[in-house]
């Protein structure tokens, strides 16, 4: 493994193998030693920033429901 990109909540990871160009997405178990194990093996570790995918849905719904009440 060349690189591991962890999600901000450490539930999933994108793994980049050394000899395979295809990245793999894996679901992680709660392993407190995962970071230490990867570091000891020389794996490049990155933590992805938290995404706010529901922002636009919340913004539009906060405008839609008051308009619906007025109709």
Contact map, one row per residue, 1 for C-alpha under 8 A:
11110000000000111100000000000000000000000010000000000000000000000000000
11110000000000111100000000000000000000000011000000000000000000000000000
11111000000000111000000000000000000000000011110000000000000000000000000
11111100000011110000000000000000000000000011110000000000000000000000000
00111110000011100000000000000000000000000000111100000000000000000000000
00011111111111000000000000000000000000000000111100000000000000000000000
00001111111110000000000000000000000000000000001111000000000000000000000
00000111110000000000000000000000000000000000001111000000000000000000000
00000111111100000000000000000000000000000000000001000000000000000000000
00000111111110000000000000010000000000000000000000000000000000000000000
00000110111110000000000000111100000000000000000000000000000000000000000
00000110111111000000000011110000000000000000000000000000000000000000000
00011110011111100000000011110000000000000000000000000000000000000000000
00011100000111110000001111000000000000000000000000000000000000000000000
11111000000011111000001111000000000000000000000000000000000000000000000
11110000000001111101111100000000000000000000000000000000000000000000000
11100000000000111111111000000000000000000000000000000000000000000000000
11000000000000011111100000000000000000000000000000000000000000000000000
00000000000000001111100000000000000000000000000000000000000000000000000
00000000000000011111111000000000000000000000000000000000000000000000000
00000000000000011111111000000000000000000000000000000000000000000000000
00000000000000011001111100000000000000000000000000000000000000000000000
00000000000001111001111110000000000000000000000000000000000000000000000
00000000000001110000011111000000000000000000000000000000000000000000000
00000000000111100000001111100000000000000000000000000000000000000000000
00000000000111100000000111110000000000000000000000000000000000000000000
00000000001110000000000011111000000000000000000000000000000000000000000
00000000011110000000000001111110000000000000000000000000000000000000000
00000000001000000000000000111110000000000000000000000000000000000000000
00000000001000000000000000011111000000000000000000000000000000000000000
00000000000000000000000000011111110000000000000000000000000000000000000
00000000000000000000000000000111111000000000000000000000000000000000000
00000000000000000000000000000011111110000000000000000000000000000000000
00000000000000000000000000000011111111000000000000000000000000000000000
00000000000000000000000000000001111111100000100000000000000000000000000
00000000000000000000000000000000111111110000000000000000000000000000000
00000000000000000000000000000000111111111000000000000000000000000000000
00000000000000000000000000000000011111111111100000000000000000000000000
00000000000000000000000000000000001111111111100000000000000000000000000
00000000000000000000000000000000000111111110000000000000000000000000000
00000000000000000000000000000000000011111110000000000000000000000000000
00000000000000000000000000000000000001111111000000000000000000000000000
11110000000000000000000000000000000001111111100000000000000000000000000
01110000000000000000000000000000000001100111110000000000000000000000000
00111100000000000000000000000000001001100011111000000000000000000000000
00111100000000000000000000000000000000000001111100000000000000000000000
00001111000000000000000000000000000000000000111110000000000000000000000
00001111000000000000000000000000000000000000011111000000000000000000000
00000011000000000000000000000000000000000000001111100000000000000000000
00000011100000000000000000000000000000000000000111110000000000000000000
00000000000000000000000000000000000000000000000011111000000000000000000
00000000000000000000000000000000000000000000000001111110000000000000000
00000000000000000000000000000000000000000000000000111111000000000000000
00000000000000000000000000000000000000000000000000011111110000000000000
00000000000000000000000000000000000000000000000000011111111000000000000
00000000000000000000000000000000000000000000000000001111111100000000000
00000000000000000000000000000000000000000000000000000111111110000000000
00000000000000000000000000000000000000000000000000000111111111000000000
00000000000000000000000000000000000000000000000000000011111111100000000
00000000000000000000000000000000000000000000000000000001111111110000000
00000000000000000000000000000000000000000000000000000000111111111000000
00000000000000000000000000000000000000000000000000000000011111111100000
00000000000000000000000000000000000000000000000000000000001111111110000
00000000000000000000000000000000000000000000000000000000000111111111000
00000000000000000000000000000000000000000000000000000000000011111111100
00000000000000000000000000000000000000000000000000000000000001111111110
00000000000000000000000000000000000000000000000000000000000000111111111
00000000000000000000000000000000000000000000000000000000000000011111111
00000000000000000000000000000000000000000000000000000000000000001111111
00000000000000000000000000000000000000000000000000000000000000000111111
00000000000000000000000000000000000000000000000000000000000000000011111
